[in-house]
């Protein structure tokens, strides 16, 4: 009889994810991947009991359904302001916002930039799917040239709608920003890199280094009117041409 070998657990549900959560995102949406990465980072840093999430209007509005954390709601685009108040009143807590591009880079651009310029010691996660995913797939500030949306049915024309805002590059110019990166979730390798950047952003906050911003290029099959597989290809083959991946600022400068 062969000798029994004890199995080693290599993958499990993060403690920060609620056991009885109900997944409400569209099929193929990338939010679920990013939420899990955030939860894994919080678990690994052992800060679940001391973490407060700030949700804004959009697909991020239901964070309390998924995270076993204290969650504060905010109005559209104002999550960095709310997070600032939470962090200043409870400086020992780890505070992060979870926002879309329509929220952080369009309606809330002013709040994002000013919070970065003040160097608030919080972490902002911006999910960039280049449209307003929750409200009908309208164009956002980050929609790429030629992208078809419900408000640009013939494709984004810069003569009419202007050029895409590159939010990470703008935040990186702010003196108060400690870490700024743009990642994607279109392949296993890219997902691993995204987790590293998210963890880096949380570590910076714990070290008191200032404002950290991680932009994640994310799929939106419903808004883009594509299959989940084609959505991942769209990120890799099209969106990255405009919103280039990389670390735009890292005051630590050490090995990730």
N, C-alpha and C positions, 0 to 999 in steps of 0.2 A: 504494500500500500504506500503510495507516495506521501512524503512528508508535507503536512499542511503548512502553508506559508501565510503569515499574517499580512492582510492587505493594508496598504498605505493610502490614506486619503490624500488625493491630489487636487480635488476640486469640490467646493461646497458652497451653499448659499451664504453670502456675507451676513453677519449678525445685524448689520445696519439696515438690511432689507427686511421689511415686515414679512412674517411667515404667511399671513393671510391676505397679502396684497392682491389686488385685481388689476391686471394689465389692461389699460384702456387706450393705448396708442394704436395707430393704424398698422396693419400688417406691413412688415418691412421697414418700419420707422426705426431710426437709429437711436432714439432717446433711451430705449431700454438698455442698450449696450453701455452708453455713457453713464447712466445711473448706476449700473452695476460696478463700473470702474471706480466711480466716486465712493461707493459703499466699501469696495475692497480697500481703497486707500485709507478710509477712515478706520476700518478694522485694523489694518496693519500698523497704523500710527497710534492705535489705542486711545482714540479721542471721541468715541461715540457719545459718551455721557456728557461731554463738554462741547458738543458741536451744535450750532444753530444754523439752519438753512433758511434762506429768504427766497420765496417764490414770487414770480411776477405774473402778469397776464400773458396768456399764450399756452402752449403745450406744456409749459413748466408749472402751471397753476396748481396741479394736483400732487405736489411733492409729498404731502402728508400721507397719501395713500400708499406710497412705496417705501419711504424712509422711516425707520424707527428712531426719529429725532424730533426735537422741538423745531417746528416750522412756522415762520412768520410770513404772512401775505403782504404784498405791496401792490400799488396801482401800476399801470402800464409804464414801463421805463424807469420806475423810481426805486427799483430794488437796491442799487448801490447806496442811495440815501438812507433807506431803512436799515441796511446792513451797517452803515456808518454809525447810526444811532445805537444799534444793538451792541456793536463792538466797543464804542466809547463808554457805554454804560456797564458793559461786562467785558472788560479787556482780557480776562483770562479765558474767555470762550473762543473756540474756533468758529468763525462765521464765514459762510460762503453764500453767494447768489448763484442761481441757476436760471439763465435767461436765453431767449432766442435772439437771432439777429434783428428781427423786427423790433424787439424790445431794447436790446443793448446798443445796437448800431444805428437804429432809425429813430424811433420815438424817444429813446433814452440816451442818445448820443451825448447830450450835454452832461447828464449825470455821470456817465461812464468816464468821460474825460476829466471832469472836475474832481471826481473821487480819486482818479489816478494821480492828478496833479497835487492833491493834498497828501498823497502817500498813505492813505488809510490802510491800516494793516488787516485787510480782508482778502478773500479769494473770490474772483469772478470767473464763472464758467459760462462761456457764450457758445451756444449751439447754433452754428451758422448753416442753415439749409437754404439760404438765398431766396427766401420768400416768407410771407406771413402764413405759416402752415395751418394755424388754428382757425383763422377767420375767412378762409376761402382761397388761399394761394395767390394773394396779391403780391406785386413786386415789392421788395424791400430795398434798403439802401445798398445791400450787398449783392443783389441780383446781377448776374454777369451780362455783358453785351450779347444781344441776340437771344437771351433767355425768354421763353414764352411763359407768361403768367396770366392770371385773369384780368389784370390791368395793363398788361403788355402782350396782347394776343398775337401780335405779329413779331414779337421779339423786342427786347430792350434796345431802343435807339438812343444813343447818347445825345443826339441833337434835341430830342424831346425830353428825355428822362435823366440826362446827365450820365456820369460815369460811376462805376461801383465804388463805394467807400471801402477802403482797406483798413478795417478797424484795428487790427493788431499793430500794424505799422504806425498808426496814429497814437495808440496808447503807449507804444515804446518810446515815443518822443517826450513823454511826460517825465519830469525829473523824479516824481514820487513812485514811479513804477519800478518794482524790483525784479519782476520776471514776466515776460510776455512771450507766448508761443502760439503757433497755429499748427494743429494736428488734424488728422482725419481718421475715419473708421470705415475704410473701404476694403481692408484686407487684414489678416491676422497680424502681420508685421506692423501695420499702421495702428492697430488697436493697442498693441503692446507699447508703442511709442507714446500714444495718447495717455495711457495710464501713467507712464513715467513723468510726463509733464504735469498731470493733475496732482500726482503725489509731491512733486517738486514745489508746486504752488502752495499746497497745504503745509509742507515743511517750512517754507519761507515765512508763512504767517506765524507758525509756532515759534520760530526763531526771532520774530518781531522785525522782519526786514522790510516790511512795507507792502505795497499793493501788488498783487499777482493776478495775471489775466491769461486764461487759456481759452483760445477759440478752437472749436472742434467742427470741422466740415462734416456735415451729417446728412444722411439720406432723408428724402421726403417723397416717397413714391406717389402718394395721393396728390400732393401739390404739383409735382412734376409730371404727373400722368404717365408714370413708367412702372415697370415691374421692379421688385426689390433688387434683382440682379443688375438690371440696366441702370438703376439708381447708383449703385456702387461704381459702375463703370463711368457714369456721368461725372462723379466726383473726380475719379482718377484721370479721366481723359479730357475733361472740359473745365470744371471749376478750379482745379489746381493751377491751370494756366493763368488765371487772374489772381486767385488767393493762394499764393505760394506758401508751401509748408516751411516751417523752420522755427528756430528760437530767435526772436528779434531783440531780446534784452535779458540778461541774466547777471545780476550784480555779484552773485557768488562766484561764477566763473569756474567752479570746480567740476569734476567729472560727475555726470548724472548717473 
